[in-house]
Amino acid sequence: MPDFVDEAVVHVQAGDGGHGCASVHREKFKPLGGPDGADGGSGGDVILEVDPGTTTLLEYQRRPHRRAQNGRPGQGHNRVGADGTSLVLPVPEGTVIRDESGEILADLVGTGTRMIAARGGKGGLGNAALASPKRKAPGFALRGEPGEARDLRLEIKTIADVGLLGYPSAGKSSLVSALSAARPKIADYPFTTLVPNLGVVEAGEHQFVVADVPGLIPGASSGKGLGLAFLRHVERCSTLVHVLDCATPEPGRDPVSDLDTIEEELRSYAAAGGPDLSDRQRLVVLNKVDVPDAQDLAELVQPMLEERGLRVLRVSAGSRFGLREFSFAMAEMVAADRARRPAAAPTRVVLRPRPVDEVPFRVVPLGDNTFRISGEKPTRWVHQTDFGNDEAVGYLADRLDRLGIERALVEAGAQDGAEVHIGDDDDAVVFDWDQSRGAGAEYRPVGPRGTDPRLQ
């Protein structure tokens, strides 16, 4: 398995909230000292954080399932359960996070930048928190809410100022090695470079990052060779450098046709849904001019390329000919782009309060005296209910009645014995609704704790 992976699908599961505790305080001479069951702890979040020491998504390809810690349940004597520990997953800078539909959720740039990928469930309330004048000593507690579960697609888009483009074995890795302290793999066969190599280049007062993008060939934008997998790494580059091989032994190739082929692949990539790279600054370098025949070819094609309005330089990574001029030319273009960029706006927190007239739930007829109730509150309340405790079920009925669900079912035409589904399709809870029993928010429980005469 390769060490560099720039795409991965990760399945994240936040921690579940701890259950609340149902307990009654007891001590000598105080057999019924009141409810003292405490709340459960909240489940841990799953957080993605930019880590400068992480350069690949390999770990998420090997272990795609990640889960945060659950919250601890509450205990008697008002001992609140501990919150679950959040799980922080390090990702490389420039990681783009998408959901299952492909929508971009975040683009993480900058060391320490964070995104909460999945939120932990809230802890359930203990019976001490549920006590009221009507229920002075509840015999039940609320269950913790389940943590959020999501499938996320991560992909790296390299953070670089300059991208070196060209055919395999055009000498891109050699140039990065000669210009910076990076030491990429260099060999005399195609597709030696299988991962983007980054090098930091200094030219005068300017410092910038150069990326060696793995070799492109005709058809790269449609998936041929390695191009489709790595074209995304030039999306953030402000300057594109065409590295043209003037000493290639392949028949039918020359610097001009190589340039046209690579430009066509960039246009095809944009047409296939990628970004439009036509507005990026261009620089052309004719490489390997230390070879006599290559020097002659460079002298022949340079005027042809300059007629297109391109700036053309002749260089040799082997003899280091022209590298100083090349580095300063890139620095000049990067500086010009940085000067054109607007100043970074201060970070702002966007608050999106819920509309005051938002409908808290919906009743959807499913036919044959069957109805579905959807909404955040009813679904959450169902998850919090311990259906093995009749008093807890009665409390749920009271909450649903206060929300107006009983009245809405009547208005929707529900008859006694109606089948009512609350929640999502995959985990809905089904009730048999009987209007004659009526929940009634004014109901005062009578009987032993944990029971409700209405459910007899």
Buried (B, 14 or more C-beta within 10 A) or exposed (E): EEEEBBBBBBBBBBBBBBBBBBBBBEEEEEEEEEBBBBBBBBBBBBBBBBBEEBBBBBBBBEEBEBBBBBBBBBBBEBBBBBBBBBBBBBBBBBBBBBEEEEEEBBEBBEEEBEBBBBBBBBBBBBBBBBBEEEBEBBBBBBBBBBBBEBEBBBBBBBBBBBBBBBBBBBBBBBBBBBBBEBEBEBEEEBEBBBBBBBBBBEBEEBEBBBBBBBBBBBBBBEEEBBBBBBBBBBBBBBBBBBBBBBBBEEEEBBBBEBBEBBBEBBBBBBEEEBBEBEEBBBBBBBBBBBBEEBBEBBEEBBEEBEEEEBBBBBBBBBEEBBBEBBBEBBBBBBBEBEEEEEEEEEEEEEEEEEEEEEEEBEBEEEEEBBBBBBBEEBBBBBBBBBEEBBBBBBBBBBBBBEBEBBEBBEEBEBEEEBBBBBBEEEEBBEBEBEEEEEBEEEBEBEEEBBBBEBEE
